[in-house]
Amino acid sequence: MTRLSVNLNKVALLRNQRNIGIPSVTKAAATVVAAGAYGVTVHPRPDERHIRTSDVYELNDMLVGVEFNIEGNPFTGKYMQLMRDIRPDQATLVPDEPGAVTSDHGWDLKKDAARLQPIVDSLKRLGIRVSLFMDPIPAQIELAQQLGADRIELYTEPYATAFRTGNRLPDTLAAFVEAGKLARSLDLGLNAGHDLNLENLGRFVSSVPAVLEVSIGHALIAEALEMGLANTVKAYLAVLAKS
């Protein structure tokens, strides 16, 4: 079964609107883990507009036996210092610019491979699994394998948009299916994330081969406002079990 890692950025974003400490990121982490989530994901950006550096350390202290996935651009902020201090289970490297609203594209490894190589090597020496945030482009996925990545995370917003609008959904999904097949042939683990939700998740993981893990935050937290956080996690797990 594809595993679910819950991204807690939006919990932190709401917390940061008031200086009274609620909602609690650590309590949210405890809730999603108790509800059955396999892991917790955070993306500490340099401006700390949602997850703060202090949150990362606090989560690390409490997440025993739970996968901790830390996303971020290794060339900005304190990302690599966090990696050295915490040594999470997985580092998902994302090519975000500091002012980006959200992650909106994968790495261009034709341009960035040379400067990423020492980063990947350093993370692997620390015992951290390395995942690269990628578009479903075969030539780029091949370069990720050559770089020594353990996994790739497919940027799934194009699929989510096609699902929502009905515009070119079969062709868009086919590109992700082929990307998944290629990753498997290259012995790259496959993760996925961005704008996946309860409506579109099942078709994606049923179609794309061997998706090991999905990282979901924005939609899950939005749905939790209506359903409750624990119930929403269980609903995602039910979709994954059926798929």
N, C-alpha and C positions, 0 to 999 in steps of 0.2 A: 504494500500500500504506500502511495505517495505520502510523505510526511509533511506536517504543517508546522511552519515557524511563524509565530505571530509578531509582526512589526509593531512596536509600541510608540513610534514617533508621535502619532496623533494624540495619544494619552498625555505625553509630555507637552505637546503644543497647547492643549487646553489647560494643563496645570500652570504653564508659564503666563497665562493671561491674568492671573492673580497671584499675589505673593503669600499664599496661605497653605501651599503644599498639597492641594487636592485638584484633580484626582492623583493618587499616588502611583508612580510608575512601578515601584516594587510590589505594591499590592496587586496591580493589574497583572504583573508577571506571575505572581503566585496564583491568581485566579485562572489564567489561561493554562498554566501547567496542571493545576488540579483538574481542569476540564478535559485534559488529554492532549494538549499541544506538545509536540515533540521538542520544539525549540522556541527561543526568543531571539528576535532580530532587532537591532537598533542601528541608526545611521546618524552618528554624532557629527553634525556639520560645524565648520569653524565658528559660525556666528551663534551657535547654541540656541537657535530659535525654537528647537523642540528638545531633543535629547541633549542633556548636558554631560560634560566630562564626568562630573560627580555621579550622575546616574549610572554610567558605565561601570564604575568601580563598585557601586552599591549592588548592582545586578550581579556582578561577578561574584560577590561575596555570598549571595543567596542561591544562585543557580547551581545546585549540586545535582549531578546526574542528568542535567538538561543541556541540550546543545545551545551554545551561545554563538550567534552569528553577528559579527560587527561589520557593517557596510561602510564604505567611505572612499574618498579619493586619497591615495597614499601620498600625494604630493602637496597636500594642503593641511593646515591645522596641526593637530596633535595625533593624527591617526597612527603613525608608526610608533610613537611613544606608547600609545595605548596597547598596540600589539606586543611590544616588548614587555610591558608591565603585566598584561592580563593573559596573553597567550590563549585567546579564545579557540573554540573548536574550529571555527571557520572565519576566514576573512574574505569578504566579497568586495572586490575592488571595482569601484564605479568612477567613470570619468566626469564627475560633476564639477562644474565651475563653482567658485565660492558663493555666487549670488543666485544659483539656479533654484527655481521654485521647487522642482522635483527632478528626479532622474529621468532623462528623456532620450537617451541614446546609449548604445554600447560603445566599447572601445574600438578605435581604428588602429589595429595592430600593425598595419603597414607603416603607420606614422609613430606609434607609441611603444612598439615592442622593445626597442633598444633601452629606453629609460625604465620600462617596467621589469626587464629581466633581473636586475639586482634586487628589486623589491620582492619579486616572486621567490628568488633564491633565498633571501633573508627570512621571509615568512616561513618557508619550508624548513629552514634550519631551526627555527623556533618550534617546530612541530605543529604548525597551523595549516589546516587544509585551505588551499587557495582556490577561490572561485572568481572568474572574470565575468563582468556584466557585458553581455554580447547581444548584438542583433542577429537574426537568423540568416546570416550570410556565409555560405560554405567556405569561401576563401579565408574569411576572418576566423572561423572556428578552427580551421586547420592550423592557423598561426597560433591560436591559443594553446593547442596541443603541443606545438613545437616550443612554445615558451615555457612549458612545464607546469601549466595549470592542472590542478586536480579535477576541477569542475568548471562548467560555465553556467551562468544564470541567464536564460533567455529573457530579453526585455519584451514583455507581452502586451504592451499598450496597443500596438497595431492590431493584434487579434481582438482585444477587448473592444476597440472602436468598430472593427468590422462586425463583430457579434452584435453590438448595440444598434448599429445603423443598417445592418444587412447588406452593406456594400462590399462586394468581392470577398465575402467570408470564405467560400471554398478555396479560392486561390491563396488567401492570406494564411489560412490554417495549413494548407499544403506546404507552405514554406517552412512553417514550424515543424511539421512532421518530418520533412527532409532534413532539417537541422538536427532534430533528435536522432534520426537514423545515423547521420554522419557522426555526431558526438559519440554514439554507442560504438560505431566502427573504429573510432579513434581511442576508445577506452577512456573517454572523458565522462565524468559524472555529470548529470543534467539536473539543474535547478531551474525554476521559473518564477517570475514575479513582475507585477506592475499592472494594476487595474483588474486583476482577477477578483471575481466575486462569486456569490452563491449561484448566480444564474449562468455564468459562462465557464466556471471552473470545471464542471463535470465533463463537458465536451472536450475541453483542452486536454485534460489528463487521460481521457479515454482514447484520444486520437494520437497524441504525441508519445512515442515509445519511451519507456523507462525514465519517467520524470521522478527523480528521487525525493525532491523537496520543493514545496512552494512557499514563498514568503509573502504574506498578505497583511496589510495594515489598514490603509485608508478605508477600503470597503468594509472590512470586518468591524472596525471601530464604529463606522457609520451605522451598520446594521445592528450593532450591539446597543445603540441608543433606543432601538425599538424592541429588541429581543432579549437584552441582557447579555453581558459579556460571556459568561459561562455557557449559556444556551447557544450563542452564536458560534463559539468554538466547536461545540458538539455538532452543530448543523454542518459546519465545514468538514468535520471528520466523517460525517455520514455521507456527504457527497463523494469524498475521496474513497471511502470504503466501497461504494457502489461502482466507482469508476475503475 
